């Protein structure tokens, strides 16, 4: 990995986060694509979230990934929030461009792309057990696919 005066940074922000393999994955991707960037894990306290986001601007970073417990807490500090992230009420990706921070939620799209191409929900019901934040993302993204409407059942009750 080449690090020089033109190297851009990106980070994952959460607490705890030092255990994450995200830096390994992203740095390897940067290496394989010859992208002059480095990806770090920033473990910050809740009262440091706003200041951490300001560093994305100050350091002209590519952006950041946001993990729990800060996916909702970052919303007031962003310049713009994508429509699906607004609907879901949480952000997991922030892009910094020209000093502006734009928030996205890619969880639902990632879920859909992980399904086999042959997957079909036609004439079926999809049951999501545990109606937490990810359920919101999956339902929002699935609902936007017209064929998935009326196919979701979400439950927050624990199985006994």
Rosetta blueprint (number, residue, H / E / L):
1 X L
2 X L
3 X L
4 X L
5 X L
6 X L
7 X L
8 X E
9 X E
10 X E
11 X E
12 X E
13 X E
14 X E
15 X L
16 X L
17 X L
18 X L
19 X L
20 X L
21 X L
22 X H
23 X H
24 X H
25 X H
26 X H
27 X H
28 X H
29 X H
30 X H
31 X H
32 X H
33 X L
34 X L
35 X L
36 X L
37 X E
38 X E
39 X E
40 X E
41 X E
42 X E
43 X E
44 X L
45 X L
46 X H
47 X H
48 X H
49 X H
50 X H
51 X H
52 X H
53 X H
54 X H
55 X H
56 X H
57 X H
58 X H
59 X L
60 X L
61 X L
62 X L
63 X E
64 X E
65 X E
66 X E
67 X L
68 X L
69 X L
70 X L
71 X L
72 X L
73 X L
74 X L
75 X H
76 X H
77 X H
78 X L
79 X L
80 X E
81 X E
82 X L
83 X H
84 X H
85 X H
86 X H
87 X H
88 X H
89 X L
90 X L
91 X L
92 X L
93 X E
94 X E
95 X E
96 X E
97 X E
98 X L
99 X L
100 X E
101 X E
102 X E
103 X E
104 X E
105 X L
106 X L
107 X H
108 X H
109 X H
110 X H
111 X H
112 X H
113 X H
114 X H
115 X L
116 X L
117 X L
118 X L
119 X L
120 X L
121 X L
122 X L
123 X L
124 X L
125 X L
126 X E
127 X E
128 X E
129 X E
130 X L
131 X L
132 X L
133 X H
134 X H
135 X H
136 X H
137 X H
138 X H
139 X H
140 X H
141 X H
142 X H
143 X H
144 X H
145 X L
146 X H
147 X H
148 X H
149 X L
150 X L
151 X L
152 X E
153 X E
154 X E
155 X E
156 X L
157 X L
158 X L
159 X L
160 X L
